[in-house]
Amino acid sequence: MSTKQHALSGLYAITDSALLANERLLPYCEAALSGGAKLLQYRDKSSDTARRLSEAKALHTLCQKYGARLIINDDMHLAAKIGADLHLGQKDGSLLKARQLLGPNAIIGATCHAQLELAKQAIAQQADYIAFGRFYNSQTKPGAALANTDLLEQAQQLNHPIVAIGGITLDNGSVLIQHGANMLAVIHGLFAADTPVTVEQRARAFSALFTD
């Protein structure tokens, strides 16, 4: 199994600038990685280029320590600069251009909302995984279209790793796995915690859903 394939199954942790403010970013992300997160997405929409570069480098080092992969959200040039992987939304750049820039070994994922057709297009443009959501009420994107388990089952026919995102908790995550999700992308359900210890416990519990 390639390092790519190994990474594309399990807990997919996604950072949130508000939840991880006040020096929480690194200890909370390390806790998630220690708890078994296979992918960690750095999601920061600010324009503070220097801080974003510094934080991304630090997270990349943490991911290497734990054998995980760092995914940069929407910024292919930052990903290229530090040798990280990439996730692109529908309006955040060309998958083909990203592949040319980052090379064949990079993991590149694509937001496909609740549309199978978008997933087909992403695969044609060399995406490594397809992300559907939101599946439940999401604090990050409350107005996004709702996806359902029928979509997950249909997407299995594409023979590509599937990420489920949006309001995922320890209570509802196993249902998505049963219907075909290879990865659960979690933000609040993981990082809305009082201490790193809680984050690590939650990460272990999410990771266990894939082996139950």
C-alpha positions in Angstrom: 0.0 0.0 0.0 1.4 3.4 -0.9 1.7 6.2 1.6 -1.0 7.9 -0.3 -3.5 5.0 0.0 -2.6 4.5 3.7 -3.4 8.1 4.5 -6.8 8.1 2.7 -8.7 6.2 5.3 -9.7 7.2 8.8 -9.9 10.5 10.7 -9.4 13.7 8.8 -8.9 16.6 11.2 -9.5 20.1 10.0 -8.4 23.2 11.8 -10.6 26.2 12.7 -9.0 29.6 13.3 -11.5 30.6 16.0 -11.5 27.3 17.9 -7.7 27.0 17.8 -6.8 30.6 18.6 -4.8 31.7 21.7 -1.9 29.3 21.2 -4.1 26.2 20.8 -3.3 25.3 17.2 -0.1 23.3 17.7 -1.0 21.4 21.0 -4.5 20.6 19.9 -3.3 19.4 16.4 -0.6 17.3 18.0 -3.3 15.8 20.3 -5.4 14.9 17.2 -2.4 13.3 15.5 -1.4 11.4 18.6 -5.0 10.1 18.7 -4.7 8.7 15.2 -5.7 11.4 12.7 -4.3 10.3 9.3 -4.8 13.7 7.6 -4.7 17.2 9.0 -6.0 20.1 7.0 -4.7 23.6 7.8 -7.7 25.8 7.1 -7.0 29.5 7.6 -8.7 32.1 5.4 -6.8 35.1 6.8 -4.4 37.3 4.7 -1.5 37.0 7.2 0.9 35.3 4.8 3.9 35.2 7.2 1.9 33.6 10.1 0.2 31.2 7.8 3.6 30.0 6.4 5.0 29.7 9.9 2.0 27.7 11.2 1.9 25.5 8.1 5.6 24.6 8.5 5.1 23.8 12.2 2.0 21.6 11.4 3.9 19.9 8.6 6.7 18.9 11.0 4.1 17.6 13.5 2.5 15.5 10.7 5.8 14.0 9.8 6.4 13.1 13.4 3.2 11.1 13.5 3.3 9.6 10.0 0.3 11.7 8.9 -0.2 14.1 5.9 -0.7 17.8 6.0 -3.3 19.2 3.7 -3.3 22.9 2.9 -6.8 24.3 2.3 -7.2 26.2 -1.0 -3.6 27.6 -1.3 -1.6 25.5 -3.8 1.4 27.9 -3.6 1.7 27.5 0.1 1.4 23.7 -0.3 4.2 23.8 -2.9 6.4 26.0 -0.8 6.5 23.5 2.2 6.0 20.2 0.3 2.5 19.6 1.7 -0.7 18.3 0.1 -3.8 20.3 -1.0 -7.5 20.5 -0.8 -9.4 22.7 -3.3 -12.9 24.0 -3.2 -15.0 24.4 -6.3 -13.9 28.1 -6.7 -10.3 27.8 -5.4 -8.2 27.0 -8.4 -7.6 24.3 -11.0 -7.0 20.7 -9.9 -5.0 20.1 -13.0 -2.8 23.1 -12.4 -2.4 22.0 -8.8 -1.3 18.6 -10.0 1.3 20.1 -12.3 2.6 22.2 -9.5 2.7 19.6 -6.7 3.5 16.5 -8.7 2.2 12.9 -8.8 3.0 12.1 -5.2 0.9 14.9 -3.6 -2.5 14.1 -2.2 -5.0 16.5 -3.8 -8.6 16.5 -2.7 -11.7 18.3 -4.0 -14.9 19.6 -2.6 -17.9 18.1 -4.4 -20.7 19.4 -2.2 -23.7 17.0 -2.6 -23.2 16.4 -6.3 -21.9 13.1 -7.9 -21.2 15.0 -11.1 -18.7 17.3 -9.4 -17.0 14.2 -8.1 -16.7 12.7 -11.6 -15.2 15.9 -12.8 -12.7 16.1 -9.9 -11.6 12.5 -10.6 -11.1 13.3 -14.3 -8.9 16.2 -13.2 -6.7 13.9 -11.1 -8.1 14.4 -7.6 -7.0 11.7 -5.1 -10.2 11.9 -3.0 -13.7 13.4 -3.3 -15.3 15.2 -0.4 -19.1 15.3 0.1 -21.1 17.3 2.6 -22.5 18.7 4.7 -24.2 15.6 6.0 -25.5 17.2 9.3 -25.9 20.7 10.7 -22.5 22.4 10.3 -21.2 25.3 12.3 -18.5 26.0 9.7 -20.9 26.0 6.6 -24.4 26.2 7.9 -26.0 27.1 4.5 -24.3 24.3 2.5 -26.5 21.8 0.6 -27.2 18.6 2.5 -25.7 15.4 1.3 -27.1 12.0 2.3 -26.1 8.4 2.6 -27.6 7.5 -0.8 -24.9 9.8 -2.3 -22.2 7.9 -0.5 -23.4 4.6 -1.9 -23.6 6.0 -5.4 -20.1 7.4 -5.1 -18.6 4.0 -4.3 -19.1 3.1 -7.9 -16.4 5.7 -8.7 -13.8 3.6 -6.9 -12.2 6.7 -5.3 -11.6 7.5 -1.6 -14.6 9.3 -0.2 -14.5 12.0 2.5 -17.7 12.9 4.5 -17.8 16.3 6.1 -20.3 18.5 8.0 -21.5 18.2 11.5 -19.9 14.8 12.1 -19.8 13.5 15.7 -19.0 10.3 17.4 -22.7 9.5 17.4 -23.3 9.8 13.7 -20.0 9.1 12.1 -20.3 5.3 12.0 -23.4 5.5 9.8 -21.4 7.4 7.2 -18.7 4.8 7.3 -21.2 2.0 6.9 -22.5 3.7 3.7 -19.2 4.1 2.1 -17.2 7.0 3.6 -13.5 6.2 3.8 -12.7 9.3 5.8 -14.6 11.4 8.3 -13.6 15.1 8.2 -14.2 16.6 11.6 -13.7 20.2 13.0 -16.0 21.1 15.9 -16.6 17.5 16.9 -12.8 17.2 17.5 -11.4 20.6 18.4 -14.3 22.2 20.4 -12.6 21.0 23.5 -11.3 22.4 26.8 -7.9 20.6 26.7 -5.6 18.7 24.3 -6.3 15.6 26.4 -10.0 15.7 25.3 -9.0 16.2 21.7 -6.7 13.1 21.8 -9.5 11.1 23.4 -12.0 12.1 20.8 -9.5 11.4 18.0 -8.9 7.9 19.4 -12.7 7.4 19.5 -13.2 8.6 15.9 -10.3 6.4 14.7 -11.9 3.4 16.5 -15.1 3.8 14.4 -13.1 2.6 11.4 -12.1 -0.7 13.1 -15.4 -1.5 14.9 
